[in-house]
Amino acid sequence: MKPMRKRLETTIDNMKIYVKNNDVGRALRIMKKKMLADGLGKELRDRRFFRSKGEERRLAEKAGRKRWEKKQVKLEEQFIREERNAIRNNRKKKNVQRPNKNSNQSRNSSRTSRNQNKR
């Protein structure tokens, strides 16, 4: 029969974290991941001090500007990457499609046209 494992249980608003084999470090990591996913840590930081509605509005606008600038930088980088890739693809296409000036086909076609003129 398997030995019974001792489990400690912590509950935060329907959040349960089990400590298995007295491995508290692992349980702490799991709890931090769950708190991050729920946004609980941000809420605790926000509620630490009182903020007026005006201050919250200013902070929200500031955060919105920051998100917008971050998005613009990301879109600019994406545009530069796409432009660079288009240039590379055009170079590759030009190299493949460019006929060789000294190719046999051009020689043969010019010879046949000269031969037809002689007849």
VORO-434910 format. One record per atom (N, C-alpha, C, O): residue number from 1; chain; residue in three letters; x, y, z. Coordinates in nm, 3 decimals, always signed. Layout:
BEGIN
R  num  cadena  residuo       px       py       pz
R  NUM       A      ala        X        Y        Z
...
//
This chain:
BEGIN
R  num  cadena  residuo       px       py       pz
R    1       A      met   +0.083   -0.116   +0.000
R    1       A      met   +0.000   +0.000   +0.000
R    1       A      met   +0.088   +0.124   +0.000
R    1       A      met   +0.190   +0.128   +0.070
R    2       A      lys   +0.050   +0.229   -0.080
R    2       A      lys   +0.128   +0.351   -0.089
R    2       A      lys   +0.116   +0.432   +0.039
R    2       A      lys   +0.010   +0.436   +0.101
R    3       A      pro   +0.227   +0.496   +0.078
R    3       A      pro   +0.218   +0.582   +0.198
R    3       A      pro   +0.133   +0.706   +0.167
R    3       A      pro   +0.135   +0.757   +0.055
R    4       A      met   +0.062   +0.751   +0.264
R    4       A      met   -0.022   +0.870   +0.248
R    4       A      met   +0.067   +0.993   +0.242
R    4       A      met   +0.158   +1.010   +0.323
R    5       A      arg   +0.041   +1.076   +0.147
R    5       A      arg   +0.118   +1.198   +0.135
R    5       A      arg   +0.049   +1.309   +0.213
R    5       A      arg   -0.073   +1.324   +0.210
R    6       A      lys   +0.130   +1.383   +0.282
R    6       A      lys   +0.077   +1.491   +0.361
R    6       A      lys   +0.055   +1.613   +0.271
R    6       A      lys   +0.147   +1.654   +0.199
R    7       A      arg   -0.065   +1.671   +0.274
R    7       A      arg   -0.096   +1.785   +0.189
R    7       A      arg   -0.146   +1.901   +0.275
R    7       A      arg   -0.231   +1.884   +0.362
R    8       A      leu   -0.090   +2.017   +0.246
R    8       A      leu   -0.139   +2.140   +0.307
R    8       A      leu   -0.221   +2.211   +0.200
R    8       A      leu   -0.188   +2.206   +0.081
R    9       A      glu   -0.326   +2.277   +0.241
R    9       A      glu   -0.416   +2.338   +0.144
R    9       A      glu   -0.432   +2.486   +0.174
R    9       A      glu   -0.453   +2.525   +0.289
R   10       A      thr   -0.423   +2.569   +0.071
R   10       A      thr   -0.444   +2.713   +0.083
R   10       A      thr   -0.556   +2.750   -0.012
R   10       A      thr   -0.557   +2.708   -0.127
R   11       A      thr   -0.651   +2.830   +0.036
R   11       A      thr   -0.763   +2.869   -0.047
R   11       A      thr   -0.774   +3.021   -0.053
R   11       A      thr   -0.777   +3.088   +0.050
R   12       A      ile   -0.778   +3.074   -0.175
R   12       A      ile   -0.799   +3.217   -0.195
R   12       A      ile   -0.907   +3.230   -0.302
R   12       A      ile   -0.880   +3.210   -0.421
R   13       A      asp   -1.030   +3.262   -0.261
R   13       A      asp   -1.141   +3.277   -0.355
R   13       A      asp   -1.146   +3.162   -0.455
R   13       A      asp   -1.127   +3.183   -0.575
R   14       A      asn   -1.171   +3.044   -0.409
R   14       A      asn   -1.182   +2.923   -0.491
R   14       A      asn   -1.050   +2.884   -0.558
R   14       A      asn   -1.052   +2.808   -0.655
R   15       A      met   -0.940   +2.933   -0.511
R   15       A      met   -0.810   +2.894   -0.563
R   15       A      met   -0.747   +2.800   -0.462
R   15       A      met   -0.727   +2.836   -0.346
R   16       A      lys   -0.716   +2.679   -0.506
R   16       A      lys   -0.657   +2.582   -0.416
R   16       A      lys   -0.519   +2.543   -0.467
R   16       A      lys   -0.500   +2.517   -0.586
R   17       A      ile   -0.425   +2.542   -0.376
R   17       A      ile   -0.290   +2.499   -0.407
R   17       A      ile   -0.254   +2.389   -0.307
R   17       A      ile   -0.263   +2.408   -0.186
R   18       A      tyr   -0.215   +2.276   -0.359
R   18       A      tyr   -0.179   +2.163   -0.274
R   18       A      tyr   -0.028   +2.154   -0.262
R   18       A      tyr   +0.045   +2.164   -0.361
R   19       A      val   +0.020   +2.135   -0.138
R   19       A      val   +0.162   +2.116   -0.113
R   19       A      val   +0.184   +1.966   -0.100
R   19       A      val   +0.136   +1.902   -0.006
R   20       A      lys   +0.259   +1.912   -0.196
R   20       A      lys   +0.284   +1.767   -0.195
R   20       A      lys   +0.426   +1.741   -0.148
R   20       A      lys   +0.520   +1.810   -0.189
R   21       A      asn   +0.442   +1.644   -0.062
R   21       A      asn   +0.572   +1.601   -0.010
R   21       A      asn   +0.650   +1.719   +0.052
R   21       A      asn   +0.773   +1.726   +0.038
R   22       A      asn   +0.581   +1.808   +0.118
R   22       A      asn   +0.643   +1.923   +0.184
R   22       A      asn   +0.728   +2.007   +0.088
R   22       A      asn   +0.826   +2.069   +0.130
R   23       A      asp   +0.692   +2.010   -0.039
R   23       A      asp   +0.763   +2.091   -0.138
R   23       A      asp   +0.692   +2.226   -0.149
R   23       A      asp   +0.613   +2.250   -0.241
R   24       A      val   +0.723   +2.313   -0.054
R   24       A      val   +0.656   +2.443   -0.046
R   24       A      val   +0.699   +2.535   -0.161
R   24       A      val   +0.620   +2.615   -0.209
R   25       A      gly   +0.824   +2.523   -0.203
R   25       A      gly   +0.874   +2.608   -0.312
R   25       A      gly   +0.794   +2.589   -0.440
R   25       A      gly   +0.758   +2.685   -0.507
R   26       A      arg   +0.768   +2.464   -0.472
R   26       A      arg   +0.692   +2.435   -0.593
R   26       A      arg   +0.548   +2.486   -0.579
R   26       A      arg   +0.492   +2.541   -0.674
R   27       A      ala   +0.488   +2.467   -0.462
R   27       A      ala   +0.352   +2.516   -0.438
R   27       A      ala   +0.348   +2.668   -0.448
R   27       A      ala   +0.250   +2.724   -0.498
R   28       A      leu   +0.452   +2.735   -0.401
R   28       A      leu   +0.459   +2.880   -0.411
R   28       A      leu   +0.465   +2.926   -0.556
R   28       A      leu   +0.399   +3.023   -0.594
R   29       A      arg   +0.545   +2.856   -0.638
R   29       A      arg   +0.552   +2.890   -0.781
R   29       A      arg   +0.417   +2.874   -0.847
R   29       A      arg   +0.376   +2.959   -0.927
R   30       A      ile   +0.345   +2.766   -0.815
R   30       A      ile   +0.213   +2.741   -0.872
R   30       A      ile   +0.116   +2.851   -0.829
R   30       A      ile   +0.036   +2.900   -0.908
R   31       A      met   +0.125   +2.890   -0.700
R   31       A      met   +0.037   +2.996   -0.650
R   31       A      met   +0.064   +3.129   -0.722
R   31       A      met   -0.029   +3.201   -0.757
R   32       A      lys   +0.192   +3.160   -0.743
R   32       A      lys   +0.226   +3.285   -0.811
R   32       A      lys   +0.174   +3.285   -0.955
R   32       A      lys   +0.126   +3.387   -1.003
R   33       A      lys   +0.183   +3.171   -1.024
R   33       A      lys   +0.132   +3.162   -1.160
R   33       A      lys   -0.019   +3.183   -1.163
R   33       A      lys   -0.071   +3.253   -1.250
R   34       A      lys   -0.089   +3.122   -1.068
R   34       A      lys   -0.233   +3.137   -1.062
R   34       A      lys   -0.273   +3.281   -1.030
R   34       A      lys   -0.367   +3.334   -1.088
R   35       A      met   -0.199   +3.343   -0.937
R   35       A      met   -0.229   +3.482   -0.901
R   35       A      met   -0.202   +3.576   -1.019
R   35       A      met   -0.277   +3.671   -1.041
R   36       A      leu   -0.096   +3.548   -1.093
R   36       A      leu   -0.065   +3.629   -1.210
R   36       A      leu   -0.174   +3.615   -1.316
R   36       A      leu   -0.214   +3.713   -1.378
R   37       A      ala   -0.222   +3.492   -1.335
R   37       A      ala   -0.327   +3.469   -1.434
R   37       A      ala   -0.457   +3.537   -1.394
R   37       A      ala   -0.529   +3.589   -1.480
R   38       A      asp   -0.489   +3.539   -1.266
R   38       A      asp   -0.612   +3.602   -1.218
R   38       A      asp   -0.601   +3.753   -1.206
R   38       A      asp   -0.702   +3.822   -1.196
R   39       A      gly   -0.479   +3.806   -1.206
R   39       A      gly   -0.460   +3.949   -1.189
R   39       A      gly   -0.474   +3.993   -1.045
R   39       A      gly   -0.500   +4.110   -1.017
R   40       A      leu   -0.458   +3.900   -0.954
R   40       A      leu   -0.476   +3.930   -0.812
R   40       A      leu   -0.365   +4.019   -0.758
R   40       A      leu   -0.391   +4.107   -0.676
R   41       A      gly   -0.243   +3.998   -0.802
R   41       A      gly   -0.131   +4.079   -0.755
R   41       A      gly   -0.147   +4.225   -0.795
R   41       A      gly   -0.118   +4.314   -0.716
R   42       A      lys   -0.192   +4.250   -0.918
R   42       A      lys   -0.214   +4.387   -0.964
R   42       A      lys   -0.325   +4.454   -0.883
R   42       A      lys   -0.316   +4.571   -0.847
R   43       A      glu   -0.428   +4.377   -0.856
R   43       A      glu   -0.539   +4.433   -0.777
R   43       A      glu   -0.492   +4.468   -0.635
R   43       A      glu   -0.532   +4.571   -0.581
R   44       A      leu   -0.409   +4.384   -0.577
R   44       A      leu   -0.356   +4.413   -0.443
R   44       A      leu   -0.271   +4.539   -0.444
R   44       A      leu   -0.280   +4.621   -0.353
R   45       A      arg   -0.187   +4.556   -0.547
R   45       A      arg   -0.105   +4.677   -0.558
R   45       A      arg   -0.193   +4.800   -0.575
R   45       A      arg   -0.167   +4.905   -0.515
R   46       A      asp   -0.298   +4.787   -0.657
R   46       A      asp   -0.386   +4.902   -0.681
R   46       A      asp   -0.464   +4.943   -0.557
R   46       A      asp   -0.491   +5.061   -0.538
R   47       A      arg   -0.499   +4.849   -0.473
R   47       A      arg   -0.580   +4.878   -0.355
R   47       A      arg   -0.497   +4.914   -0.232
R   47       A      arg   -0.553   +4.940   -0.125
R   48       A      arg   -0.366   +4.916   -0.246
R   48       A      arg   -0.282   +4.945   -0.130
R   48       A      arg   -0.306   +5.087   -0.079
R   48       A      arg   -0.309   +5.110   +0.042
R   49       A      phe   -0.322   +5.182   -0.173
R   49       A      phe   -0.347   +5.321   -0.136
R   49       A      phe   -0.472   +5.369   -0.207
R   49       A      phe   -0.510   +5.316   -0.312
R   50       A      phe   -0.536   +5.468   -0.151
R   50       A      phe   -0.655   +5.525   -0.213
R   50       A      phe   -0.614   +5.612   -0.332
R   50       A      phe   -0.518   +5.689   -0.325
R   51       A      arg   -0.689   +5.596   -0.441
R   51       A      arg   -0.667   +5.680   -0.558
R   51       A      arg   -0.800   +5.744   -0.595
R   51       A      arg   -0.903   +5.677   -0.600
R   52       A      ser   -0.796   +5.874   -0.621
R   52       A      ser   -0.919   +5.942   -0.661
R   52       A      ser   -0.955   +5.902   -0.804
R   52       A      ser   -0.872   +5.845   -0.875
R   53       A      lys   -1.078   +5.933   -0.845
R   53       A      lys   -1.122   +5.898   -0.980
R   53       A      lys   -1.038   +5.971   -1.086
R   53       A      lys   -1.006   +5.915   -1.191
R   54       A      gly   -1.004   +6.096   -1.056
R   54       A      gly   -0.922   +6.172   -1.150
R   54       A      gly   -0.785   +6.111   -1.168
R   54       A      gly   -0.733   +6.105   -1.279
R   55       A      glu   -0.726   +6.066   -1.059
R   55       A      glu   -0.594   +6.002   -1.067
R   55       A      glu   -0.602   +5.871   -1.143
R   55       A      glu   -0.514   +5.840   -1.224
R   56       A      glu   -0.708   +5.794   -1.118
R   56       A      glu   -0.725   +5.668   -1.191
R   56       A      glu   -0.742   +5.695   -1.340
R   56       A      glu   -0.688   +5.621   -1.423
R   57       A      arg   -0.817   +5.801   -1.375
R   57       A      arg   -0.839   +5.834   -1.515
R   57       A      arg   -0.707   +5.874   -1.581
R   57       A      arg   -0.677   +5.829   -1.691
R   58       A      arg   -0.628   +5.957   -1.512
R   58       A      arg   -0.498   +5.999   -1.567
R   58       A      arg   -0.406   +5.879   -1.587
R   58       A      arg   -0.338   +5.868   -1.689
R   59       A      leu   -0.404   +5.789   -1.489
R   59       A      leu   -0.320   +5.670   -1.501
R   59       A      leu   -0.368   +5.580   -1.615
R   59       A      leu   -0.286   +5.522   -1.687
R   60       A      ala   -0.500   +5.569   -1.632
R   60       A      ala   -0.554   +5.487   -1.740
R   60       A      ala   -0.517   +5.547   -1.875
R   60       A      ala   -0.481   +5.473   -1.968
R   61       A      glu   -0.525   +5.681   -1.888
R   61       A      glu   -0.486   +5.745   -2.014
R   61       A      glu   -0.338   +5.726   -2.042
R   61       A      glu   -0.298   +5.703   -2.156
R   62       A      lys   -0.257   +5.737   -1.937
R   62       A      lys   -0.113   +5.718   -1.952
R   62       A      lys   -0.082   +5.575   -1.997
R   62       A      lys   +0.002   +5.553   -2.085
R   63       A      ala   -0.151   +5.478   -1.936
R   63       A      ala   -0.131   +5.338   -1.975
R   63       A      ala   -0.175   +5.316   -2.120
R   63       A      ala   -0.112   +5.241   -2.194
R   64       A      gly   -0.286   +5.381   -2.159
R   64       A      gly   -0.334   +5.369   -2.297
R   64       A      gly   -0.234   +5.425   -2.396
R   64       A      gly   -0.210   +5.364   -2.501
R   65       A      arg   -0.175   +5.541   -2.365
R   65       A      arg   -0.073   +5.599   -2.452
R   65       A      arg   +0.047   +5.506   -2.463
R   65       A      arg   +0.103   +5.488   -2.572
R   66       A      lys   +0.085   +5.448   -2.351
R   66       A      lys   +0.200   +5.357   -2.351
R   66       A      lys   +0.172   +5.234   -2.437
R   66       A      lys   +0.259   +5.189   -2.512
R   67       A      arg   +0.050   +5.179   -2.426
R   67       A      arg   +0.012   +5.064   -2.510
R   67       A      arg   +0.013   +5.103   -2.658
R   67       A      arg   +0.061   +5.027   -2.742
R   68       A      trp   -0.039   +5.222   -2.690
R   68       A      trp   -0.045   +5.269   -2.827
R   68       A      trp   +0.095   +5.285   -2.886
R   68       A      trp   +0.121   +5.241   -2.998
R   69       A      glu   +0.186   +5.348   -2.808
R   69       A      glu   +0.323   +5.367   -2.857
R   69       A      glu   +0.392   +5.232   -2.876
R   69       A      glu   +0.466   +5.214   -2.973
R   70       A      lys   +0.369   +5.139   -2.786
R   70       A      lys   +0.429   +5.006   -2.796
R   70       A      lys   +0.378   +4.936   -2.922
R   70       A      lys   +0.454   +4.870   -2.993
R   71       A      lys   +0.248   +4.950   -2.948
R   71       A      lys   +0.189   +4.888   -3.067
R   71       A      lys   +0.245   +4.951   -3.194
R   71       A      lys   +0.272   +4.881   -3.291
R   72       A      gln   +0.263   +5.084   -3.194
R   72       A      gln   +0.317   +5.153   -3.311
R   72       A      gln   +0.460   +5.108   -3.340
R   72       A      gln   +0.497   +5.087   -3.456
R   73       A      val   +0.540   +5.093   -3.235
R   73       A      val   +0.678   +5.047   -3.253
R   73       A      val   +0.678   +4.906   -3.310
R   73       A      val   +0.759   +4.874   -3.398
R   74       A      lys   +0.590   +4.822   -3.261
R   74       A      lys   +0.582   +4.684   -3.308
R   74       A      lys   +0.539   +4.680   -3.455
R   74       A      lys   +0.595   +4.604   -3.534
R   75       A      leu   +0.440   +4.761   -3.492
R   75       A      leu   +0.394   +4.765   -3.631
R   75       A      leu   +0.503   +4.820   -3.723
R   75       A      leu   +0.519   +4.772   -3.835
R   76       A      glu   +0.578   +4.920   -3.676
R   76       A      glu   +0.687   +4.975   -3.756
R   76       A      glu   +0.795   +4.870   -3.780
R   76       A      glu   +0.846   +4.857   -3.892
R   77       A      glu   +0.831   +4.794   -3.676
R   77       A      glu   +0.930   +4.688   -3.691
R   77       A      glu   +0.880   +4.582   -3.788
R   77       A      glu   +0.957   +4.532   -3.870
R   78       A      gln   +0.752   +4.548   -3.780
R   78       A      gln   +0.694   +4.448   -3.870
R   78       A      gln   +0.698   +4.499   -4.014
R   78       A      gln   +0.731   +4.424   -4.105
R   79       A      phe   +0.665   +4.627   -4.035
R   79       A      phe   +0.668   +4.685   -4.168
R   79       A      phe   +0.809   +4.681   -4.226
R   79       A      phe   +0.828   +4.646   -4.342
R   80       A      ile   +0.909   +4.715   -4.144
R   80       A      ile   +1.049   +4.712   -4.190
R   80       A      ile   +1.089   +4.570   -4.227
R   80       A      ile   +1.156   +4.549   -4.329
R   81       A      arg   +1.049   +4.471   -4.144
R   81       A      arg   +1.081   +4.331   -4.175
R   81       A      arg   +1.018   +4.288   -4.306
R   81       A      arg   +1.083   +4.225   -4.389
R   82       A      glu   +0.889   +4.323   -4.325
R   82       A      glu   +0.820   +4.282   -4.448
R   82       A      glu   +0.883   +4.348   -4.570
R   82       A      glu   +0.898   +4.285   -4.675
R   83       A      glu   +0.922   +4.476   -4.556
R   83       A      glu   +0.985   +4.546   -4.667
R   83       A      glu   +1.119   +4.482   -4.701
R   83       A      glu   +1.151   +4.462   -4.819
R   84       A      arg   +1.196   +4.449   -4.598
R   84       A      arg   +1.326   +4.385   -4.619
R   84       A      arg   +1.309   +4.249   -4.687
R   84       A      arg   +1.386   +4.213   -4.777
R   85       A      asn   +1.208   +4.172   -4.644
R   85       A      asn   +1.183   +4.041   -4.705
R   85       A      asn   +1.139   +4.057   -4.851
R   85       A      asn   +1.178   +3.977   -4.935
R   86       A      ala   +1.059   +4.159   -4.881
R   86       A      ala   +1.016   +4.182   -5.018
R   86       A      ala   +1.135   +4.213   -5.106
R   86       A      ala   +1.144   +4.165   -5.219
R   87       A      ile   +1.227   +4.294   -5.055
R   87       A      ile   +1.347   +4.326   -5.133
R   87       A      ile   +1.429   +4.200   -5.158
R   87       A      ile   +1.476   +4.178   -5.269
R   88       A      arg   +1.444   +4.118   -5.055
R   88       A      arg   +1.520   +3.993   -5.072
R   88       A      arg   +1.454   +3.903   -5.175
R   88       A      arg   +1.522   +3.845   -5.260
R   89       A      asn   +1.321   +3.890   -5.167
R   89       A      asn   +1.250   +3.804   -5.261
R   89       A      asn   +1.262   +3.856   -5.403
R   89       A      asn   +1.275   +3.778   -5.497
R   90       A      asn   +1.258   +3.988   -5.420
R   90       A      asn   +1.274   +4.046   -5.553
R   90       A      asn   +1.412   +4.018   -5.609
R   90       A      asn   +1.427   +3.990   -5.728
R   91       A      arg   +1.514   +4.025   -5.524
R   91       A      arg   +1.650   +3.994   -5.569
R   91       A      arg   +1.659   +3.850   -5.617
R   91       A      arg   +1.717   +3.821   -5.722
R   92       A      lys   +1.600   +3.759   -5.540
R   92       A      lys   +1.604   +3.618   -5.577
R   92       A      lys   +1.533   +3.595   -5.709
R   92       A      lys   +1.581   +3.520   -5.794
R   93       A      lys   +1.417   +3.660   -5.726
R   93       A      lys   +1.342   +3.644   -5.850
R   93       A      lys   +1.419   +3.701   -5.968
R   93       A      lys   +1.422   +3.642   -6.076
R   94       A      lys   +1.481   +3.817   -5.948
R   94       A      lys   +1.558   +3.877   -6.055
R   94       A      lys   +1.673   +3.788   -6.095
R   94       A      lys   +1.702   +3.774   -6.214
R   95       A      asn   +1.740   +3.727   -5.999
R   95       A      asn   +1.853   +3.640   -6.030
R   95       A      asn   +1.807   +3.517   -6.108
R   95       A      asn   +1.879   +3.470   -6.196
R   96       A      val   +1.692   +3.466   -6.077
R   96       A      val   +1.644   +3.346   -6.144
R   96       A      val   +1.594   +3.379   -6.285
R   96       A      val   +1.621   +3.304   -6.379
R   97       A      gln   +1.524   +3.490   -6.301
R   97       A      gln   +1.460   +3.522   -6.428
R   97       A      gln   +1.551   +3.598   -6.524
R   97       A      gln   +1.521   +3.607   -6.643
R   98       A      arg   +1.659   +3.650   -6.476
R   98       A      arg   +1.747   +3.730   -6.560
R   98       A      arg   +1.813   +3.641   -6.665
R   98       A      arg   +1.884   +3.547   -6.630
R   99       A      pro   +1.792   +3.670   -6.793
R   99       A      pro   +1.857   +3.587   -6.896
R   99       A      pro   +2.004   +3.623   -6.907
R   99       A      pro   +2.043   +3.738   -6.887
R  100       A      asn   +2.083   +3.526   -6.937
R  100       A      asn   +2.226   +3.547   -6.952
R  100       A      asn   +2.253   +3.609   -7.088
R  100       A      asn   +2.203   +3.559   -7.189
R  101       A      lys   +2.331   +3.716   -7.093
R  101       A      lys   +2.357   +3.785   -7.220
R  101       A      lys   +2.435   +3.696   -7.317
R  101       A      lys   +2.421   +3.708   -7.438
R  102       A      asn   +2.516   +3.608   -7.264
R  102       A      asn   +2.598   +3.522   -7.348
R  102       A      asn   +2.540   +3.382   -7.361
R  102       A      asn   +2.614   +3.286   -7.382
R  103       A      ser   +2.410   +3.371   -7.349
R  103       A      ser   +2.351   +3.237   -7.355
R  103       A      ser   +2.343   +3.188   -7.498
R  103       A      ser   +2.343   +3.269   -7.592
R  104       A      asn   +2.335   +3.058   -7.516
R  104       A      asn   +2.328   +2.997   -7.648
R  104       A      asn   +2.196   +3.029   -7.716
R  104       A      asn   +2.192   +3.039   -7.839
R  105       A      gln   +2.090   +3.044   -7.641
R  105       A      gln   +1.960   +3.071   -7.701
R  105       A      gln   +1.960   +3.204   -7.776
R  105       A      gln   +1.907   +3.214   -7.886
R  106       A      ser   +2.018   +3.306   -7.715
R  106       A      ser   +2.022   +3.436   -7.782
R  106       A      ser   +2.108   +3.429   -7.907
R  106       A      ser   +2.077   +3.494   -8.007
R  107       A      arg   +2.215   +3.352   -7.904
R  107       A      arg   +2.301   +3.337   -8.022
R  107       A      arg   +2.226   +3.267   -8.133
R  107       A      arg   +2.229   +3.309   -8.249
R  108       A      asn   +2.157   +3.158   -8.095
R  108       A      asn   +2.085   +3.081   -8.196
R  108       A      asn   +1.974   +3.163   -8.259
R  108       A      asn   +1.953   +3.157   -8.380
R  109       A      ser   +1.903   +3.239   -8.179
R  109       A      ser   +1.793   +3.317   -8.233
R  109       A      ser   +1.845   +3.426   -8.326
R  109       A      ser   +1.783   +3.454   -8.428
R  110       A      ser   +1.959   +3.486   -8.293
R  110       A      ser   +2.014   +3.590   -8.381
R  110       A      ser   +2.067   +3.527   -8.510
R  110       A      ser   +2.057   +3.589   -8.616
R  111       A      arg   +2.122   +3.407   -8.504
R  111       A      arg   +2.173   +3.339   -8.624
R  111       A      arg   +2.058   +3.302   -8.716
R  111       A      arg   +2.066   +3.318   -8.838
R  112       A      thr   +1.951   +3.253   -8.656
R  112       A      thr   +1.837   +3.214   -8.741
R  112       A      thr   +1.777   +3.336   -8.809
R  112       A      thr   +1.734   +3.326   -8.924
R  113       A      ser   +1.772   +3.448   -8.741
R  113       A      ser   +1.717   +3.566   -8.804
R  113       A      ser   +1.809   +3.614   -8.917
R  113       A      ser   +1.760   +3.664   -9.018
R  114       A      arg   +1.941   +3.601   -8.902
R  114       A      arg   +2.034   +3.639   -9.008
R  114       A      arg   +2.022   +3.545   -9.127
R  114       A      arg   +2.027   +3.589   -9.242
R  115       A      asn   +2.005   +3.416   -9.098
R  115       A      asn   +1.991   +3.317   -9.204
R  115       A      asn   +1.863   +3.343   -9.284
R  115       A      asn   +1.863   +3.327   -9.406
R  116       A      gln   +1.757   +3.382   -9.217
R  116       A      gln   +1.632   +3.409   -9.288
R  116       A      gln   +1.645   +3.532   -9.375
R  116       A      gln   +1.584   +3.539   -9.482
R  117       A      asn   +1.722   +3.630   -9.331
R  117       A      asn   +1.743   +3.751   -9.411
R  117       A      asn   +1.820   +3.722   -9.537
R  117       A      asn   +1.796   +3.784   -9.640
R  118       A      lys   +1.915   +3.626   -9.531
R  118       A      lys   +1.997   +3.591   -9.647
R  118       A      lys   +1.915   +3.522   -9.754
R  118       A      lys   +1.945   +3.538   -9.873
R  119       A      arg   +1.814   +3.449   -9.719
R  119       A      arg   +1.735   +3.372   -9.814
R  119       A      arg   +1.652   +3.462   -9.893
R  119       A      arg   +1.577   +3.417   -9.980
//
